[in-house]
Amino acid sequence: MTAWTSDELDRIGNAQLLRVAARRADGTLGSPRTIWVVRHGDGLYVRSVRGPAGAWYRAVLARREGHIEAGGVDRDVTFADAADLSDDLDAAYRTKYGDSVHVDSILDPRVRQTSLQLVPR
């Protein structure tokens, strides 16, 4: 398994927005969507603000592969289920995006269940 470099973790973790595109069955990438990303330790995590109904979320679950761009980093990734880090990720979202009127949406219990870890490929 490939690991993020310290520089990549810093750059992506500090980026306000991340662009994510799911890999389709034919190997092509779908349309990128802009979402929030947080860092926890040596991991990078995303959630679907629309919960399980989010289009990008449903698309990445189909193959668990895709591509991300943030902070000048452009990388293919695998989407892994996040360990039981909901409280830690909530804290990371509050710290990073607490000034946004939308932060409460990303902390909703229905949304918490969509937490995914970004694993570089």
Phi and psi restraints in degrees (range 20) as a CNS / XPLOR table:
assign (resid 1 and name C) (resid 2 and name N)
       (resid 2 and name CA) (resid 2 and name C) 1.0 -81.1 20.0 2
assign (resid 2 and name N) (resid 2 and name CA)
       (resid 2 and name C) (resid 3 and name N) 1.0 145.8 20.0 2
assign (resid 2 and name C) (resid 3 and name N)
       (resid 3 and name CA) (resid 3 and name C) 1.0 -113.6 20.0 2
assign (resid 3 and name N) (resid 3 and name CA)
       (resid 3 and name C) (resid 4 and name N) 1.0 155.6 20.0 2
assign (resid 3 and name C) (resid 4 and name N)
       (resid 4 and name CA) (resid 4 and name C) 1.0 -69.3 20.0 2
assign (resid 4 and name N) (resid 4 and name CA)
       (resid 4 and name C) (resid 5 and name N) 1.0 144.9 20.0 2
assign (resid 4 and name C) (resid 5 and name N)
       (resid 5 and name CA) (resid 5 and name C) 1.0 -79.1 20.0 2
assign (resid 5 and name N) (resid 5 and name CA)
       (resid 5 and name C) (resid 6 and name N) 1.0 162.3 20.0 2
assign (resid 5 and name C) (resid 6 and name N)
       (resid 6 and name CA) (resid 6 and name C) 1.0 -58.8 20.0 2
assign (resid 6 and name N) (resid 6 and name CA)
       (resid 6 and name C) (resid 7 and name N) 1.0 -40.3 20.0 2
assign (resid 6 and name C) (resid 7 and name N)
       (resid 7 and name CA) (resid 7 and name C) 1.0 -62.9 20.0 2
assign (resid 7 and name N) (resid 7 and name CA)
       (resid 7 and name C) (resid 8 and name N) 1.0 -44.8 20.0 2
assign (resid 7 and name C) (resid 8 and name N)
       (resid 8 and name CA) (resid 8 and name C) 1.0 -63.1 20.0 2
assign (resid 8 and name N) (resid 8 and name CA)
       (resid 8 and name C) (resid 9 and name N) 1.0 -44.1 20.0 2
assign (resid 8 and name C) (resid 9 and name N)
       (resid 9 and name CA) (resid 9 and name C) 1.0 -57.9 20.0 2
assign (resid 9 and name N) (resid 9 and name CA)
       (resid 9 and name C) (resid 10 and name N) 1.0 -45.5 20.0 2
assign (resid 9 and name C) (resid 10 and name N)
       (resid 10 and name CA) (resid 10 and name C) 1.0 -64.3 20.0 2
assign (resid 10 and name N) (resid 10 and name CA)
       (resid 10 and name C) (resid 11 and name N) 1.0 -47.7 20.0 2
assign (resid 10 and name C) (resid 11 and name N)
       (resid 11 and name CA) (resid 11 and name C) 1.0 -66.4 20.0 2
assign (resid 11 and name N) (resid 11 and name CA)
       (resid 11 and name C) (resid 12 and name N) 1.0 -46.0 20.0 2
assign (resid 11 and name C) (resid 12 and name N)
       (resid 12 and name CA) (resid 12 and name C) 1.0 -71.3 20.0 2
assign (resid 12 and name N) (resid 12 and name CA)
       (resid 12 and name C) (resid 13 and name N) 1.0 -43.9 20.0 2
assign (resid 12 and name C) (resid 13 and name N)
       (resid 13 and name CA) (resid 13 and name C) 1.0 -61.9 20.0 2
assign (resid 13 and name N) (resid 13 and name CA)
       (resid 13 and name C) (resid 14 and name N) 1.0 -31.0 20.0 2
assign (resid 13 and name C) (resid 14 and name N)
       (resid 14 and name CA) (resid 14 and name C) 1.0 -88.9 20.0 2
assign (resid 14 and name N) (resid 14 and name CA)
       (resid 14 and name C) (resid 15 and name N) 1.0 -12.8 20.0 2
assign (resid 14 and name C) (resid 15 and name N)
       (resid 15 and name CA) (resid 15 and name C) 1.0 -68.4 20.0 2
assign (resid 15 and name N) (resid 15 and name CA)
       (resid 15 and name C) (resid 16 and name N) 1.0 138.6 20.0 2
assign (resid 15 and name C) (resid 16 and name N)
       (resid 16 and name CA) (resid 16 and name C) 1.0 -73.5 20.0 2
assign (resid 16 and name N) (resid 16 and name CA)
       (resid 16 and name C) (resid 17 and name N) 1.0 -32.5 20.0 2
assign (resid 16 and name C) (resid 17 and name N)
       (resid 17 and name CA) (resid 17 and name C) 1.0 -132.8 20.0 2
assign (resid 17 and name N) (resid 17 and name CA)
       (resid 17 and name C) (resid 18 and name N) 1.0 151.4 20.0 2
assign (resid 17 and name C) (resid 18 and name N)
       (resid 18 and name CA) (resid 18 and name C) 1.0 -128.9 20.0 2
assign (resid 18 and name N) (resid 18 and name CA)
       (resid 18 and name C) (resid 19 and name N) 1.0 137.9 20.0 2
assign (resid 18 and name C) (resid 19 and name N)
       (resid 19 and name CA) (resid 19 and name C) 1.0 -100.9 20.0 2
assign (resid 19 and name N) (resid 19 and name CA)
       (resid 19 and name C) (resid 20 and name N) 1.0 129.7 20.0 2
assign (resid 19 and name C) (resid 20 and name N)
       (resid 20 and name CA) (resid 20 and name C) 1.0 -126.5 20.0 2
assign (resid 20 and name N) (resid 20 and name CA)
       (resid 20 and name C) (resid 21 and name N) 1.0 137.1 20.0 2
assign (resid 20 and name C) (resid 21 and name N)
       (resid 21 and name CA) (resid 21 and name C) 1.0 -133.1 20.0 2
assign (resid 21 and name N) (resid 21 and name CA)
       (resid 21 and name C) (resid 22 and name N) 1.0 131.9 20.0 2
assign (resid 21 and name C) (resid 22 and name N)
       (resid 22 and name CA) (resid 22 and name C) 1.0 -82.6 20.0 2
assign (resid 22 and name N) (resid 22 and name CA)
       (resid 22 and name C) (resid 23 and name N) 1.0 145.6 20.0 2
assign (resid 22 and name C) (resid 23 and name N)
       (resid 23 and name CA) (resid 23 and name C) 1.0 -85.9 20.0 2
assign (resid 23 and name N) (resid 23 and name CA)
       (resid 23 and name C) (resid 24 and name N) 1.0 128.1 20.0 2
assign (resid 23 and name C) (resid 24 and name N)
       (resid 24 and name CA) (resid 24 and name C) 1.0 -81.1 20.0 2
assign (resid 24 and name N) (resid 24 and name CA)
       (resid 24 and name C) (resid 25 and name N) 1.0 170.3 20.0 2
assign (resid 24 and name C) (resid 25 and name N)
       (resid 25 and name CA) (resid 25 and name C) 1.0 -58.4 20.0 2
assign (resid 25 and name N) (resid 25 and name CA)
       (resid 25 and name C) (resid 26 and name N) 1.0 -32.5 20.0 2
assign (resid 25 and name C) (resid 26 and name N)
       (resid 26 and name CA) (resid 26 and name C) 1.0 -83.7 20.0 2
assign (resid 26 and name N) (resid 26 and name CA)
       (resid 26 and name C) (resid 27 and name N) 1.0 2.2 20.0 2
assign (resid 26 and name C) (resid 27 and name N)
       (resid 27 and name CA) (resid 27 and name C) 1.0 93.4 20.0 2
assign (resid 27 and name N) (resid 27 and name CA)
       (resid 27 and name C) (resid 28 and name N) 1.0 -11.5 20.0 2
assign (resid 27 and name C) (resid 28 and name N)
       (resid 28 and name CA) (resid 28 and name C) 1.0 -80.4 20.0 2
assign (resid 28 and name N) (resid 28 and name CA)
       (resid 28 and name C) (resid 29 and name N) 1.0 162.9 20.0 2
assign (resid 28 and name C) (resid 29 and name N)
       (resid 29 and name CA) (resid 29 and name C) 1.0 -94.1 20.0 2
assign (resid 29 and name N) (resid 29 and name CA)
       (resid 29 and name C) (resid 30 and name N) 1.0 141.2 20.0 2
assign (resid 29 and name C) (resid 30 and name N)
       (resid 30 and name CA) (resid 30 and name C) 1.0 -75.9 20.0 2
assign (resid 30 and name N) (resid 30 and name CA)
       (resid 30 and name C) (resid 31 and name N) 1.0 -179.5 20.0 2
assign (resid 30 and name C) (resid 31 and name N)
       (resid 31 and name CA) (resid 31 and name C) 1.0 -67.4 20.0 2
assign (resid 31 and name N) (resid 31 and name CA)
       (resid 31 and name C) (resid 32 and name N) 1.0 133.8 20.0 2
assign (resid 31 and name C) (resid 32 and name N)
       (resid 32 and name CA) (resid 32 and name C) 1.0 -69.5 20.0 2
assign (resid 32 and name N) (resid 32 and name CA)
       (resid 32 and name C) (resid 33 and name N) 1.0 146.9 20.0 2
assign (resid 32 and name C) (resid 33 and name N)
       (resid 33 and name CA) (resid 33 and name C) 1.0 -121.1 20.0 2
assign (resid 33 and name N) (resid 33 and name CA)
       (resid 33 and name C) (resid 34 and name N) 1.0 148.3 20.0 2
assign (resid 33 and name C) (resid 34 and name N)
       (resid 34 and name CA) (resid 34 and name C) 1.0 -99.0 20.0 2
assign (resid 34 and name N) (resid 34 and name CA)
       (resid 34 and name C) (resid 35 and name N) 1.0 126.4 20.0 2
assign (resid 34 and name C) (resid 35 and name N)
       (resid 35 and name CA) (resid 35 and name C) 1.0 -138.8 20.0 2
assign (resid 35 and name N) (resid 35 and name CA)
       (resid 35 and name C) (resid 36 and name N) 1.0 174.8 20.0 2
assign (resid 35 and name C) (resid 36 and name N)
       (resid 36 and name CA) (resid 36 and name C) 1.0 -89.7 20.0 2
assign (resid 36 and name N) (resid 36 and name CA)
       (resid 36 and name C) (resid 37 and name N) 1.0 152.5 20.0 2
assign (resid 36 and name C) (resid 37 and name N)
       (resid 37 and name CA) (resid 37 and name C) 1.0 -137.0 20.0 2
assign (resid 37 and name N) (resid 37 and name CA)
       (resid 37 and name C) (resid 38 and name N) 1.0 143.2 20.0 2
assign (resid 37 and name C) (resid 38 and name N)
       (resid 38 and name CA) (resid 38 and name C) 1.0 -129.6 20.0 2
assign (resid 38 and name N) (resid 38 and name CA)
       (resid 38 and name C) (resid 39 and name N) 1.0 154.7 20.0 2
assign (resid 38 and name C) (resid 39 and name N)
       (resid 39 and name CA) (resid 39 and name C) 1.0 -107.0 20.0 2
assign (resid 39 and name N) (resid 39 and name CA)
       (resid 39 and name C) (resid 40 and name N) 1.0 138.5 20.0 2
assign (resid 39 and name C) (resid 40 and name N)
       (resid 40 and name CA) (resid 40 and name C) 1.0 -136.6 20.0 2
assign (resid 40 and name N) (resid 40 and name CA)
       (resid 40 and name C) (resid 41 and name N) 1.0 112.0 20.0 2
assign (resid 40 and name C) (resid 41 and name N)
       (resid 41 and name CA) (resid 41 and name C) 1.0 61.6 20.0 2
assign (resid 41 and name N) (resid 41 and name CA)
       (resid 41 and name C) (resid 42 and name N) 1.0 -126.6 20.0 2
assign (resid 41 and name C) (resid 42 and name N)
       (resid 42 and name CA) (resid 42 and name C) 1.0 -99.3 20.0 2
assign (resid 42 and name N) (resid 42 and name CA)
       (resid 42 and name C) (resid 43 and name N) 1.0 22.4 20.0 2
assign (resid 42 and name C) (resid 43 and name N)
       (resid 43 and name CA) (resid 43 and name C) 1.0 -120.5 20.0 2
assign (resid 43 and name N) (resid 43 and name CA)
       (resid 43 and name C) (resid 44 and name N) 1.0 154.7 20.0 2
assign (resid 43 and name C) (resid 44 and name N)
       (resid 44 and name CA) (resid 44 and name C) 1.0 -119.5 20.0 2
assign (resid 44 and name N) (resid 44 and name CA)
       (resid 44 and name C) (resid 45 and name N) 1.0 136.8 20.0 2
assign (resid 44 and name C) (resid 45 and name N)
       (resid 45 and name CA) (resid 45 and name C) 1.0 -135.1 20.0 2
assign (resid 45 and name N) (resid 45 and name CA)
       (resid 45 and name C) (resid 46 and name N) 1.0 148.1 20.0 2
assign (resid 45 and name C) (resid 46 and name N)
       (resid 46 and name CA) (resid 46 and name C) 1.0 -133.9 20.0 2
assign (resid 46 and name N) (resid 46 and name CA)
       (resid 46 and name C) (resid 47 and name N) 1.0 159.6 20.0 2
assign (resid 46 and name C) (resid 47 and name N)
       (resid 47 and name CA) (resid 47 and name C) 1.0 -140.1 20.0 2
assign (resid 47 and name N) (resid 47 and name CA)
       (resid 47 and name C) (resid 48 and name N) 1.0 156.3 20.0 2
assign (resid 47 and name C) (resid 48 and name N)
       (resid 48 and name CA) (resid 48 and name C) 1.0 -93.4 20.0 2
assign (resid 48 and name N) (resid 48 and name CA)
       (resid 48 and name C) (resid 49 and name N) 1.0 112.0 20.0 2
assign (resid 48 and name C) (resid 49 and name N)
       (resid 49 and name CA) (resid 49 and name C) 1.0 -62.3 20.0 2
assign (resid 49 and name N) (resid 49 and name CA)
       (resid 49 and name C) (resid 50 and name N) 1.0 -20.0 20.0 2
assign (resid 49 and name C) (resid 50 and name N)
       (resid 50 and name CA) (resid 50 and name C) 1.0 -93.7 20.0 2
assign (resid 50 and name N) (resid 50 and name CA)
       (resid 50 and name C) (resid 51 and name N) 1.0 8.8 20.0 2
assign (resid 50 and name C) (resid 51 and name N)
       (resid 51 and name CA) (resid 51 and name C) 1.0 69.8 20.0 2
assign (resid 51 and name N) (resid 51 and name CA)
       (resid 51 and name C) (resid 52 and name N) 1.0 -156.4 20.0 2
assign (resid 51 and name C) (resid 52 and name N)
       (resid 52 and name CA) (resid 52 and name C) 1.0 -61.6 20.0 2
assign (resid 52 and name N) (resid 52 and name CA)
       (resid 52 and name C) (resid 53 and name N) 1.0 -17.0 20.0 2
assign (resid 52 and name C) (resid 53 and name N)
       (resid 53 and name CA) (resid 53 and name C) 1.0 -82.5 20.0 2
assign (resid 53 and name N) (resid 53 and name CA)
       (resid 53 and name C) (resid 54 and name N) 1.0 -8.8 20.0 2
assign (resid 53 and name C) (resid 54 and name N)
       (resid 54 and name CA) (resid 54 and name C) 1.0 -60.2 20.0 2
assign (resid 54 and name N) (resid 54 and name CA)
       (resid 54 and name C) (resid 55 and name N) 1.0 131.7 20.0 2
assign (resid 54 and name C) (resid 55 and name N)
       (resid 55 and name CA) (resid 55 and name C) 1.0 -60.4 20.0 2
assign (resid 55 and name N) (resid 55 and name CA)
       (resid 55 and name C) (resid 56 and name N) 1.0 -46.7 20.0 2
assign (resid 55 and name C) (resid 56 and name N)
       (resid 56 and name CA) (resid 56 and name C) 1.0 -65.2 20.0 2
assign (resid 56 and name N) (resid 56 and name CA)
       (resid 56 and name C) (resid 57 and name N) 1.0 -37.1 20.0 2
assign (resid 56 and name C) (resid 57 and name N)
       (resid 57 and name CA) (resid 57 and name C) 1.0 -64.5 20.0 2
assign (resid 57 and name N) (resid 57 and name CA)
       (resid 57 and name C) (resid 58 and name N) 1.0 -47.4 20.0 2
assign (resid 57 and name C) (resid 58 and name N)
       (resid 58 and name CA) (resid 58 and name C) 1.0 -60.4 20.0 2
assign (resid 58 and name N) (resid 58 and name CA)
       (resid 58 and name C) (resid 59 and name N) 1.0 -39.7 20.0 2
assign (resid 58 and name C) (resid 59 and name N)
       (resid 59 and name CA) (resid 59 and name C) 1.0 -65.4 20.0 2
assign (resid 59 and name N) (resid 59 and name CA)
       (resid 59 and name C) (resid 60 and name N) 1.0 -42.7 20.0 2
assign (resid 59 and name C) (resid 60 and name N)
       (resid 60 and name CA) (resid 60 and name C) 1.0 -72.3 20.0 2
assign (resid 60 and name N) (resid 60 and name CA)
       (resid 60 and name C) (resid 61 and name N) 1.0 -27.1 20.0 2
assign (resid 60 and name C) (resid 61 and name N)
       (resid 61 and name CA) (resid 61 and name C) 1.0 -68.9 20.0 2
assign (resid 61 and name N) (resid 61 and name CA)
       (resid 61 and name C) (resid 62 and name N) 1.0 -24.3 20.0 2
assign (resid 61 and name C) (resid 62 and name N)
       (resid 62 and name CA) (resid 62 and name C) 1.0 -62.4 20.0 2
assign (resid 62 and name N) (resid 62 and name CA)
       (resid 62 and name C) (resid 63 and name N) 1.0 -41.1 20.0 2
assign (resid 62 and name C) (resid 63 and name N)
       (resid 63 and name CA) (resid 63 and name C) 1.0 -125.8 20.0 2
assign (resid 63 and name N) (resid 63 and name CA)
       (resid 63 and name C) (resid 64 and name N) 1.0 -14.0 20.0 2
assign (resid 63 and name C) (resid 64 and name N)
       (resid 64 and name CA) (resid 64 and name C) 1.0 65.2 20.0 2
assign (resid 64 and name N) (resid 64 and name CA)
       (resid 64 and name C) (resid 65 and name N) 1.0 20.7 20.0 2
assign (resid 64 and name C) (resid 65 and name N)
       (resid 65 and name CA) (resid 65 and name C) 1.0 -130.4 20.0 2
assign (resid 65 and name N) (resid 65 and name CA)
       (resid 65 and name C) (resid 66 and name N) 1.0 150.8 20.0 2
assign (resid 65 and name C) (resid 66 and name N)
       (resid 66 and name CA) (resid 66 and name C) 1.0 -175.3 20.0 2
assign (resid 66 and name N) (resid 66 and name CA)
       (resid 66 and name C) (resid 67 and name N) 1.0 -158.0 20.0 2
assign (resid 66 and name C) (resid 67 and name N)
       (resid 67 and name CA) (resid 67 and name C) 1.0 -141.1 20.0 2
assign (resid 67 and name N) (resid 67 and name CA)
       (resid 67 and name C) (resid 68 and name N) 1.0 141.9 20.0 2
assign (resid 67 and name C) (resid 68 and name N)
       (resid 68 and name CA) (resid 68 and name C) 1.0 -128.2 20.0 2
assign (resid 68 and name N) (resid 68 and name CA)
       (resid 68 and name C) (resid 69 and name N) 1.0 154.7 20.0 2
assign (resid 68 and name C) (resid 69 and name N)
       (resid 69 and name CA) (resid 69 and name C) 1.0 -139.5 20.0 2
assign (resid 69 and name N) (resid 69 and name CA)
       (resid 69 and name C) (resid 70 and name N) 1.0 127.7 20.0 2
assign (resid 69 and name C) (resid 70 and name N)
       (resid 70 and name CA) (resid 70 and name C) 1.0 -167.8 20.0 2
assign (resid 70 and name N) (resid 70 and name CA)
       (resid 70 and name C) (resid 71 and name N) 1.0 141.5 20.0 2
assign (resid 70 and name C) (resid 71 and name N)
       (resid 71 and name CA) (resid 71 and name C) 1.0 57.3 20.0 2
assign (resid 71 and name N) (resid 71 and name CA)
       (resid 71 and name C) (resid 72 and name N) 1.0 28.3 20.0 2
assign (resid 71 and name C) (resid 72 and name N)
       (resid 72 and name CA) (resid 72 and name C) 1.0 82.7 20.0 2
assign (resid 72 and name N) (resid 72 and name CA)
       (resid 72 and name C) (resid 73 and name N) 1.0 3.6 20.0 2
assign (resid 72 and name C) (resid 73 and name N)
       (resid 73 and name CA) (resid 73 and name C) 1.0 -99.6 20.0 2
assign (resid 73 and name N) (resid 73 and name CA)
       (resid 73 and name C) (resid 74 and name N) 1.0 132.9 20.0 2
assign (resid 73 and name C) (resid 74 and name N)
       (resid 74 and name CA) (resid 74 and name C) 1.0 -127.8 20.0 2
assign (resid 74 and name N) (resid 74 and name CA)
       (resid 74 and name C) (resid 75 and name N) 1.0 109.8 20.0 2
assign (resid 74 and name C) (resid 75 and name N)
       (resid 75 and name CA) (resid 75 and name C) 1.0 -148.0 20.0 2
assign (resid 75 and name N) (resid 75 and name CA)
       (resid 75 and name C) (resid 76 and name N) 1.0 141.7 20.0 2
assign (resid 75 and name C) (resid 76 and name N)
       (resid 76 and name CA) (resid 76 and name C) 1.0 -75.7 20.0 2
assign (resid 76 and name N) (resid 76 and name CA)
       (resid 76 and name C) (resid 77 and name N) 1.0 143.1 20.0 2
assign (resid 76 and name C) (resid 77 and name N)
       (resid 77 and name CA) (resid 77 and name C) 1.0 -139.3 20.0 2
assign (resid 77 and name N) (resid 77 and name CA)
       (resid 77 and name C) (resid 78 and name N) 1.0 162.2 20.0 2
assign (resid 77 and name C) (resid 78 and name N)
       (resid 78 and name CA) (resid 78 and name C) 1.0 -108.8 20.0 2
assign (resid 78 and name N) (resid 78 and name CA)
       (resid 78 and name C) (resid 79 and name N) 1.0 142.9 20.0 2
assign (resid 78 and name C) (resid 79 and name N)
       (resid 79 and name CA) (resid 79 and name C) 1.0 -101.2 20.0 2
assign (resid 79 and name N) (resid 79 and name CA)
       (resid 79 and name C) (resid 80 and name N) 1.0 111.5 20.0 2
assign (resid 79 and name C) (resid 80 and name N)
       (resid 80 and name CA) (resid 80 and name C) 1.0 -106.8 20.0 2
assign (resid 80 and name N) (resid 80 and name CA)
       (resid 80 and name C) (resid 81 and name N) 1.0 149.6 20.0 2
assign (resid 80 and name C) (resid 81 and name N)
       (resid 81 and name CA) (resid 81 and name C) 1.0 -60.5 20.0 2
assign (resid 81 and name N) (resid 81 and name CA)
       (resid 81 and name C) (resid 82 and name N) 1.0 136.2 20.0 2
assign (resid 81 and name C) (resid 82 and name N)
       (resid 82 and name CA) (resid 82 and name C) 1.0 -75.8 20.0 2
assign (resid 82 and name N) (resid 82 and name CA)
       (resid 82 and name C) (resid 83 and name N) 1.0 141.1 20.0 2
assign (resid 82 and name C) (resid 83 and name N)
       (resid 83 and name CA) (resid 83 and name C) 1.0 -60.2 20.0 2
assign (resid 83 and name N) (resid 83 and name CA)
       (resid 83 and name C) (resid 84 and name N) 1.0 174.4 20.0 2
assign (resid 83 and name C) (resid 84 and name N)
       (resid 84 and name CA) (resid 84 and name C) 1.0 -71.8 20.0 2
assign (resid 84 and name N) (resid 84 and name CA)
       (resid 84 and name C) (resid 85 and name N) 1.0 78.4 20.0 2
assign (resid 84 and name C) (resid 85 and name N)
       (resid 85 and name CA) (resid 85 and name C) 1.0 -117.4 20.0 2
assign (resid 85 and name N) (resid 85 and name CA)
       (resid 85 and name C) (resid 86 and name N) 1.0 18.7 20.0 2
assign (resid 85 and name C) (resid 86 and name N)
       (resid 86 and name CA) (resid 86 and name C) 1.0 -51.3 20.0 2
assign (resid 86 and name N) (resid 86 and name CA)
       (resid 86 and name C) (resid 87 and name N) 1.0 -46.3 20.0 2
assign (resid 86 and name C) (resid 87 and name N)
       (resid 87 and name CA) (resid 87 and name C) 1.0 -65.7 20.0 2
assign (resid 87 and name N) (resid 87 and name CA)
       (resid 87 and name C) (resid 88 and name N) 1.0 -41.2 20.0 2
assign (resid 87 and name C) (resid 88 and name N)
       (resid 88 and name CA) (resid 88 and name C) 1.0 -65.6 20.0 2
assign (resid 88 and name N) (resid 88 and name CA)
       (resid 88 and name C) (resid 89 and name N) 1.0 -41.0 20.0 2
assign (resid 88 and name C) (resid 89 and name N)
       (resid 89 and name CA) (resid 89 and name C) 1.0 -69.7 20.0 2
assign (resid 89 and name N) (resid 89 and name CA)
       (resid 89 and name C) (resid 90 and name N) 1.0 -37.5 20.0 2
assign (resid 89 and name C) (resid 90 and name N)
       (resid 90 and name CA) (resid 90 and name C) 1.0 -56.6 20.0 2
assign (resid 90 and name N) (resid 90 and name CA)
       (resid 90 and name C) (resid 91 and name N) 1.0 -45.9 20.0 2
assign (resid 90 and name C) (resid 91 and name N)
       (resid 91 and name CA) (resid 91 and name C) 1.0 -62.3 20.0 2
assign (resid 91 and name N) (resid 91 and name CA)
       (resid 91 and name C) (resid 92 and name N) 1.0 -40.6 20.0 2
assign (resid 91 and name C) (resid 92 and name N)
       (resid 92 and name CA) (resid 92 and name C) 1.0 -64.7 20.0 2
assign (resid 92 and name N) (resid 92 and name CA)
       (resid 92 and name C) (resid 93 and name N) 1.0 -42.4 20.0 2
assign (resid 92 and name C) (resid 93 and name N)
       (resid 93 and name CA) (resid 93 and name C) 1.0 -64.2 20.0 2
assign (resid 93 and name N) (resid 93 and name CA)
       (resid 93 and name C) (resid 94 and name N) 1.0 -43.0 20.0 2
assign (resid 93 and name C) (resid 94 and name N)
       (resid 94 and name CA) (resid 94 and name C) 1.0 -61.1 20.0 2
assign (resid 94 and name N) (resid 94 and name CA)
       (resid 94 and name C) (resid 95 and name N) 1.0 -43.8 20.0 2
assign (resid 94 and name C) (resid 95 and name N)
       (resid 95 and name CA) (resid 95 and name C) 1.0 -64.3 20.0 2
assign (resid 95 and name N) (resid 95 and name CA)
       (resid 95 and name C) (resid 96 and name N) 1.0 -46.4 20.0 2
assign (resid 95 and name C) (resid 96 and name N)
       (resid 96 and name CA) (resid 96 and name C) 1.0 -78.2 20.0 2
assign (resid 96 and name N) (resid 96 and name CA)
       (resid 96 and name C) (resid 97 and name N) 1.0 -40.8 20.0 2
assign (resid 96 and name C) (resid 97 and name N)
       (resid 97 and name CA) (resid 97 and name C) 1.0 -117.5 20.0 2
assign (resid 97 and name N) (resid 97 and name CA)
       (resid 97 and name C) (resid 98 and name N) 1.0 16.2 20.0 2
assign (resid 97 and name C) (resid 98 and name N)
       (resid 98 and name CA) (resid 98 and name C) 1.0 -58.3 20.0 2
assign (resid 98 and name N) (resid 98 and name CA)
       (resid 98 and name C) (resid 99 and name N) 1.0 -22.6 20.0 2
assign (resid 98 and name C) (resid 99 and name N)
       (resid 99 and name CA) (resid 99 and name C) 1.0 -79.3 20.0 2
assign (resid 99 and name N) (resid 99 and name CA)
       (resid 99 and name C) (resid 100 and name N) 1.0 -11.8 20.0 2
assign (resid 99 and name C) (resid 100 and name N)
       (resid 100 and name CA) (resid 100 and name C) 1.0 -83.2 20.0 2
assign (resid 100 and name N) (resid 100 and name CA)
       (resid 100 and name C) (resid 101 and name N) 1.0 140.7 20.0 2
assign (resid 100 and name C) (resid 101 and name N)
       (resid 101 and name CA) (resid 101 and name C) 1.0 -68.4 20.0 2
assign (resid 101 and name N) (resid 101 and name CA)
       (resid 101 and name C) (resid 102 and name N) 1.0 -12.6 20.0 2
assign (resid 101 and name C) (resid 102 and name N)
       (resid 102 and name CA) (resid 102 and name C) 1.0 -94.3 20.0 2
assign (resid 102 and name N) (resid 102 and name CA)
       (resid 102 and name C) (resid 103 and name N) 1.0 -2.1 20.0 2
assign (resid 102 and name C) (resid 103 and name N)
       (resid 103 and name CA) (resid 103 and name C) 1.0 -62.0 20.0 2
assign (resid 103 and name N) (resid 103 and name CA)
       (resid 103 and name C) (resid 104 and name N) 1.0 -35.6 20.0 2
assign (resid 103 and name C) (resid 104 and name N)
       (resid 104 and name CA) (resid 104 and name C) 1.0 -61.7 20.0 2
assign (resid 104 and name N) (resid 104 and name CA)
       (resid 104 and name C) (resid 105 and name N) 1.0 -31.3 20.0 2
assign (resid 104 and name C) (resid 105 and name N)
       (resid 105 and name CA) (resid 105 and name C) 1.0 -63.5 20.0 2
assign (resid 105 and name N) (resid 105 and name CA)
       (resid 105 and name C) (resid 106 and name N) 1.0 -38.0 20.0 2
assign (resid 105 and name C) (resid 106 and name N)
       (resid 106 and name CA) (resid 106 and name C) 1.0 -76.5 20.0 2
assign (resid 106 and name N) (resid 106 and name CA)
       (resid 106 and name C) (resid 107 and name N) 1.0 -12.1 20.0 2
assign (resid 106 and name C) (resid 107 and name N)
       (resid 107 and name CA) (resid 107 and name C) 1.0 -99.1 20.0 2
assign (resid 107 and name N) (resid 107 and name CA)
       (resid 107 and name C) (resid 108 and name N) 1.0 -2.7 20.0 2
assign (resid 107 and name C) (resid 108 and name N)
       (resid 108 and name CA) (resid 108 and name C) 1.0 -60.8 20.0 2
assign (resid 108 and name N) (resid 108 and name CA)
       (resid 108 and name C) (resid 109 and name N) 1.0 139.5 20.0 2
assign (resid 108 and name C) (resid 109 and name N)
       (resid 109 and name CA) (resid 109 and name C) 1.0 -55.1 20.0 2
assign (resid 109 and name N) (resid 109 and name CA)
       (resid 109 and name C) (resid 110 and name N) 1.0 -34.5 20.0 2
assign (resid 109 and name C) (resid 110 and name N)
       (resid 110 and name CA) (resid 110 and name C) 1.0 -68.3 20.0 2
assign (resid 110 and name N) (resid 110 and name CA)
       (resid 110 and name C) (resid 111 and name N) 1.0 -32.9 20.0 2
assign (resid 110 and name C) (resid 111 and name N)
       (resid 111 and name CA) (resid 111 and name C) 1.0 -78.7 20.0 2
assign (resid 111 and name N) (resid 111 and name CA)
       (resid 111 and name C) (resid 112 and name N) 1.0 -37.4 20.0 2
assign (resid 111 and name C) (resid 112 and name N)
       (resid 112 and name CA) (resid 112 and name C) 1.0 -54.1 20.0 2
assign (resid 112 and name N) (resid 112 and name CA)
       (resid 112 and name C) (resid 113 and name N) 1.0 -34.7 20.0 2
assign (resid 112 and name C) (resid 113 and name N)
       (resid 113 and name CA) (resid 113 and name C) 1.0 -69.2 20.0 2
assign (resid 113 and name N) (resid 113 and name CA)
       (resid 113 and name C) (resid 114 and name N) 1.0 -9.9 20.0 2
assign (resid 113 and name C) (resid 114 and name N)
       (resid 114 and name CA) (resid 114 and name C) 1.0 -96.1 20.0 2
assign (resid 114 and name N) (resid 114 and name CA)
       (resid 114 and name C) (resid 115 and name N) 1.0 9.4 20.0 2
assign (resid 114 and name C) (resid 115 and name N)
       (resid 115 and name CA) (resid 115 and name C) 1.0 -60.8 20.0 2
assign (resid 115 and name N) (resid 115 and name CA)
       (resid 115 and name C) (resid 116 and name N) 1.0 128.9 20.0 2
assign (resid 115 and name C) (resid 116 and name N)
       (resid 116 and name CA) (resid 116 and name C) 1.0 -128.6 20.0 2
assign (resid 116 and name N) (resid 116 and name CA)
       (resid 116 and name C) (resid 117 and name N) 1.0 144.3 20.0 2
assign (resid 116 and name C) (resid 117 and name N)
       (resid 117 and name CA) (resid 117 and name C) 1.0 -95.9 20.0 2
assign (resid 117 and name N) (resid 117 and name CA)
       (resid 117 and name C) (resid 118 and name N) 1.0 137.7 20.0 2
assign (resid 117 and name C) (resid 118 and name N)
       (resid 118 and name CA) (resid 118 and name C) 1.0 -89.3 20.0 2
assign (resid 118 and name N) (resid 118 and name CA)
       (resid 118 and name C) (resid 119 and name N) 1.0 121.0 20.0 2
assign (resid 118 and name C) (resid 119 and name N)
       (resid 119 and name CA) (resid 119 and name C) 1.0 -116.4 20.0 2
assign (resid 119 and name N) (resid 119 and name CA)
       (resid 119 and name C) (resid 120 and name N) 1.0 120.2 20.0 2
assign (resid 119 and name C) (resid 120 and name N)
       (resid 120 and name CA) (resid 120 and name C) 1.0 -66.4 20.0 2
assign (resid 120 and name N) (resid 120 and name CA)
       (resid 120 and name C) (resid 121 and name N) 1.0 146.8 20.0 2
